[in-house]
Amino acid sequence: MKRFISVCLAIMLLLAYSSVAFAVEAPPVDQIASNLTGDSGEWFNPLRSSGFAINYTSYSFQKSSSTSIFAAGRTETNQTADSVRVLITVQQWKNNCWNNYSATSNRAYDSTVCSHSKTITVASGYYYRIRVTHSATLDGTVVSTRSYSKSVMVN
């Protein structure tokens, strides 16, 4: 009977240790989306600038499946630009920091608006977020800003 109890305790300890070893790393709580499936946001410049400027940005990020996410971004300027760009960088939480995982972009010429969206395949079992770089160029002047989504566990 003592041998049986010893074996059971050894198995329980082994299982407890392996469950700790496979725990998912999580980013800080304030970087995790509250609805657990996605995040979105927008920004607009309430000041009417007479100079060239980005006056509106938005992003959207959703978990699509256990191995994919949907990401979108939009950039708007206050006047027609030589080029307007949206660069979406998917970041993965690994080794206690955000690491660039993949990127996709779109550029519009002689426009005030550029939008981009894409479904992206990711590895299951990690937290992901998107960093969207909004930029525009007019006569050699480049303006840019970044948006960061909250993160979502994809599993």
DAPE-V229247 format. One record per residue. N is the residue number from 0. SS is DSSP state (2 for helix, 1 for strand, 0 for the rest). OMEGA is omega in whole degrees, 0 to 359 (NA if undefined). Layout:
BEGIN
n=N ss=SS omega=OMEGA
n=N ss=SS omega=OMEGA
END
This chain:
BEGIN
n=0 ss=0 omega=178
n=1 ss=2 omega=179
n=2 ss=2 omega=179
n=3 ss=2 omega=179
n=4 ss=2 omega=179
n=5 ss=2 omega=179
n=6 ss=2 omega=179
n=7 ss=2 omega=178
n=8 ss=2 omega=179
n=9 ss=2 omega=178
n=10 ss=2 omega=179
n=11 ss=2 omega=178
n=12 ss=2 omega=178
n=13 ss=2 omega=179
n=14 ss=2 omega=179
n=15 ss=2 omega=180
n=16 ss=2 omega=182
n=17 ss=2 omega=177
n=18 ss=2 omega=176
n=19 ss=2 omega=182
n=20 ss=2 omega=182
n=21 ss=0 omega=178
n=22 ss=0 omega=181
n=23 ss=0 omega=174
n=24 ss=0 omega=180
n=25 ss=0 omega=175
n=26 ss=0 omega=176
n=27 ss=0 omega=185
n=28 ss=2 omega=182
n=29 ss=2 omega=177
n=30 ss=2 omega=180
n=31 ss=1 omega=181
n=32 ss=0 omega=183
n=33 ss=0 omega=181
n=34 ss=0 omega=174
n=35 ss=0 omega=179
n=36 ss=0 omega=180
n=37 ss=1 omega=181
n=38 ss=1 omega=175
n=39 ss=1 omega=179
n=40 ss=1 omega=177
n=41 ss=1 omega=179
n=42 ss=1 omega=173
n=43 ss=1 omega=181
n=44 ss=0 omega=182
n=45 ss=0 omega=180
n=46 ss=0 omega=179
n=47 ss=0 omega=183
n=48 ss=0 omega=177
n=49 ss=0 omega=177
n=50 ss=0 omega=180
n=51 ss=0 omega=183
n=52 ss=0 omega=167
n=53 ss=1 omega=182
n=54 ss=1 omega=178
n=55 ss=1 omega=173
n=56 ss=1 omega=174
n=57 ss=1 omega=175
n=58 ss=1 omega=176
n=59 ss=1 omega=185
n=60 ss=1 omega=181
n=61 ss=1 omega=170
n=62 ss=1 omega=181
n=63 ss=1 omega=181
n=64 ss=1 omega=180
n=65 ss=0 omega=180
n=66 ss=0 omega=179
n=67 ss=1 omega=176
n=68 ss=1 omega=174
n=69 ss=1 omega=181
n=70 ss=1 omega=179
n=71 ss=1 omega=177
n=72 ss=1 omega=181
n=73 ss=1 omega=177
n=74 ss=1 omega=176
n=75 ss=1 omega=178
n=76 ss=1 omega=182
n=77 ss=1 omega=174
n=78 ss=1 omega=182
n=79 ss=1 omega=183
n=80 ss=1 omega=173
n=81 ss=1 omega=175
n=82 ss=1 omega=176
n=83 ss=1 omega=186
n=84 ss=1 omega=170
n=85 ss=1 omega=176
n=86 ss=1 omega=180
n=87 ss=1 omega=178
n=88 ss=1 omega=176
n=89 ss=1 omega=179
n=90 ss=1 omega=181
n=91 ss=1 omega=176
n=92 ss=1 omega=181
n=93 ss=1 omega=182
n=94 ss=0 omega=176
n=95 ss=0 omega=173
n=96 ss=1 omega=178
n=97 ss=1 omega=179
n=98 ss=1 omega=177
n=99 ss=1 omega=184
n=100 ss=1 omega=176
n=101 ss=1 omega=181
n=102 ss=1 omega=177
n=103 ss=1 omega=184
n=104 ss=1 omega=175
n=105 ss=1 omega=179
n=106 ss=1 omega=176
n=107 ss=1 omega=181
n=108 ss=1 omega=180
n=109 ss=1 omega=186
n=110 ss=1 omega=172
n=111 ss=1 omega=187
n=112 ss=1 omega=170
n=113 ss=1 omega=177
n=114 ss=1 omega=177
n=115 ss=1 omega=175
n=116 ss=1 omega=181
n=117 ss=1 omega=169
n=118 ss=1 omega=188
n=119 ss=1 omega=177
n=120 ss=1 omega=180
n=121 ss=0 omega=176
n=122 ss=0 omega=179
n=123 ss=0 omega=174
n=124 ss=0 omega=181
n=125 ss=1 omega=170
n=126 ss=1 omega=178
n=127 ss=1 omega=171
n=128 ss=1 omega=174
n=129 ss=1 omega=170
n=130 ss=1 omega=181
n=131 ss=1 omega=176
n=132 ss=1 omega=179
n=133 ss=1 omega=180
n=134 ss=1 omega=179
n=135 ss=1 omega=181
n=136 ss=1 omega=175
n=137 ss=1 omega=178
n=138 ss=0 omega=177
n=139 ss=0 omega=178
n=140 ss=1 omega=180
n=141 ss=1 omega=173
n=142 ss=1 omega=180
n=143 ss=1 omega=175
n=144 ss=1 omega=180
n=145 ss=1 omega=173
n=146 ss=1 omega=176
n=147 ss=1 omega=175
n=148 ss=0 omega=167
n=149 ss=0 omega=185
n=150 ss=1 omega=180
n=151 ss=1 omega=175
n=152 ss=1 omega=177
n=153 ss=1 omega=179
n=154 ss=0 omega=NA
END
